[in-house]
Amino acid sequence: MTLDSTLLDDRPKTGALKTAALGTWGVVFLVVSAAAPLSVLAGIGPLAVLIGGVSAPLVYAIAGVVLAVFSIGFLFTARNLKPMGGFYTYIAVGLGKVVGLGAGFLAWASYNLLQIGLWGLFGVMAEGMMAQVFGIQLPWWVLAVVGAGLVFALAAAGVDVGARVLGVLLVLETALLLVLAVSILSQRGGDLGFATFAPENIFTPSMFAILGFGFAAFMGFESTVLYRNETRDPARSIPRATYIAVAFLALFYTGTLWLVIQAFGDAAVQGVIAEDPAAFFFIAMGQYVGDWGVAVMFILIVSSIFAGQLAFHNAINRYSFALSRDGILPAFFNRTNRTGAPWVAGLLQSVVAIAVVLAFAIAGLDPLTQLVILVNSPGVYGIITLQLLASIAVLIFILRNRHLERKWYVLPAAIFSIVAMTVLLAILVTTIDFLTAAGPVVNAIILTVVPLVLVAGAVYAVYLRSAHPDRYARIGGQEADAVDAADATDAAETAVAR
């Protein structure tokens, strides 16, 4: 099998995304914001140190290196396949349409689960922020619903508008943490410890247990490729944005967490965290920057989660657009407004998110221990599974298309990615309770979601192959242009005949 020439045509089908709306940095802001770096550091970083020890910051560096290598083959495939579709398109090309549609279902479901589950975290943090900073008491679910409405409005205003908003929020949270870093260095410059980098602290079972924390912190980085049709010079901008995003997150997480550990010292830090993990970063901020820093940090953590929700919402809409383009989802998911935003897909996604939030609120379920864990966690496992499938698909794509020009390291990178993602997925499955703390029954349910969605998509593809071969041919965007061209030819011949 060689590269299908129809894959080189990126013309829109029944809807049109806004072209040339984003540059490199616009894409960077979209995907880095999806990771919600400040909320990851303040919420998960302390737990990583508590469980893994003082070498915990290095799991973020390890994840960054592995994902950078993964990106080499992933971006090689993206450069040679024009249809916008991310995991869905690349896995369909490499592993076939049956597995590809399963991956498309899993990608669409995983991003939805990640985004909807995190409204629980957003609501809780926003509730605390409103009470402590502004003295206003509002229930978490009201704030989550308001947040979902604002996310839809910003996304509908255009991907470039959302990117500018995300850029401002990301700069603000980075600036605040730089203030904290400078304060720690200026006050404890002579007392810095380097136990983080000691081999006896790195190669421990507890460090393996928290590897999942490191990779989960990069969720959404691979969505750069979903914006190729909306990006200026995508052949250059998308790879640059991907590598910048991975490098920034790896350095941001590793460096900041190491410095905050130094605020209390290598020997004492775990004792401080054990008293109240959720307050760890706030204590450091209050001690080294002051009360104003604590208030600003509370606001920016909420805005960080909001930024991540907007970025995930945009990614979901583009998966909806791709699946609708190929005749899998109804045609209205492909409908765009004058700003080029797939607003119908966004509206439906927001309605579903609000309905889930209200259902959990009416049932009196906890937004953190139940909404986040039950809804968000399967999405994490789904994305890691997709990264493994994409790694295998990239290798097959390279081997089938040896005529395509590539650097010498692309093939070894693809092989390394398969090994690394397989090991990572095995570790995540065996150490799931460190990530969820939910118990064996809930963990089993979470792990079952991924194969069920994959199988459902594959079964539907098999059905389409026999019942609707025209729609089956469109899976992954591979034959969509060919089918459209054939339809146009048939219509022309009919008109002439008449």
NORUR-V573890 format. One record per backbone hydrogen bond with DSSP energy under -0.5 kcal/mol. NH is the residue of the N-H (numbers start at 1). CO is the residue of the C=O. If there is no record, write none. Layout:
NH;CO
NH;CO
//
This chain:
7;4
8;5
9;6
10;8
18;340
21;18
21;230
22;230
27;23
28;24
29;25
30;26
31;27
32;28
33;29
34;30
35;31
35;32
36;33
40;36
41;37
42;38
43;39
44;40
45;40
46;41
48;44
49;45
50;46
51;47
52;48
53;49
56;53
58;55
59;56
60;56
60;57
61;57
62;58
63;59
64;60
65;61
66;62
67;63
68;64
69;65
70;66
71;67
72;68
72;69
73;69
74;70
75;71
76;72
77;73
78;74
79;75
80;76
80;77
81;77
81;78
82;7
82;80
83;7
88;85
89;85
90;86
91;87
92;88
93;89
94;90
95;91
96;92
100;96
101;97
102;98
103;99
104;100
105;101
106;102
107;103
108;104
109;105
110;106
111;107
112;108
113;109
114;110
115;111
116;112
117;113
118;114
119;116
120;117
121;117
122;118
123;119
124;120
125;121
126;122
127;123
128;124
129;125
130;126
131;127
132;128
133;129
134;129
134;130
135;131
136;130
138;136
142;139
143;139
144;140
145;141
146;142
147;143
148;144
149;145
150;146
151;147
152;148
153;149
154;150
155;151
156;152
157;153
158;155
162;158
163;159
164;160
165;161
166;162
167;163
168;164
169;165
170;166
171;167
172;168
173;169
174;170
175;171
176;172
177;173
178;174
179;175
180;176
181;177
182;178
183;179
184;180
185;181
186;182
187;183
188;184
189;185
191;188
192;189
197;194
198;195
201;198
202;198
203;199
204;202
207;204
208;204
209;205
210;206
210;207
211;208
213;210
214;210
215;211
216;212
217;213
218;215
219;216
221;218
223;220
224;221
225;222
226;223
227;224
228;225
230;227
231;228
232;22
234;231
236;233
237;233
238;234
239;234
240;236
241;237
242;238
243;239
244;240
245;241
246;242
247;243
248;244
249;245
250;246
251;247
252;248
253;249
254;250
255;251
256;252
257;253
258;254
259;255
260;256
261;257
262;258
263;259
264;261
265;261
269;265
271;268
272;268
273;269
274;270
275;271
276;272
276;273
279;276
280;276
280;277
283;279
284;280
285;281
286;282
287;283
288;284
289;285
290;285
293;290
294;290
295;291
296;292
297;293
298;294
299;295
300;296
301;297
302;298
303;299
304;300
305;301
306;302
307;303
308;304
309;305
310;306
311;307
312;308
313;309
314;310
315;311
316;312
317;313
318;314
319;315
320;316
321;317
322;318
323;319
324;320
325;321
326;322
327;324
328;323
329;323
333;330
334;331
335;332
337;341
340;337
343;341
344;335
346;342
347;343
348;344
349;345
350;346
351;347
352;348
353;349
354;350
355;351
356;352
357;353
358;354
359;355
360;356
361;357
362;358
363;359
364;361
365;360
370;366
371;366
372;367
373;368
374;370
375;371
376;371
376;372
377;372
377;373
379;375
379;376
380;376
381;377
382;378
383;379
384;380
385;381
386;382
387;383
388;384
389;385
390;386
391;387
392;388
393;389
394;390
395;391
396;392
397;393
398;394
399;395
400;396
401;397
402;399
404;401
410;407
412;408
413;409
414;410
415;411
416;412
417;413
418;414
419;415
420;416
421;417
422;418
423;419
424;420
425;421
426;422
427;423
428;424
429;425
430;426
431;427
432;429
434;431
435;431
435;432
436;432
437;433
443;439
444;440
445;441
446;442
447;443
448;444
449;445
450;446
451;447
452;448
453;449
454;450
455;451
456;452
457;453
458;454
459;455
460;456
461;457
462;458
463;459
464;460
465;461
466;462
467;463
468;464
471;468
472;468
473;469
474;470
474;471
475;471
475;472
477;474
478;475
479;473
483;479
484;480
485;481
486;482
487;483
488;484
489;485
490;486
491;487
492;488
493;489
494;490
495;491
496;492
497;493
498;494
//
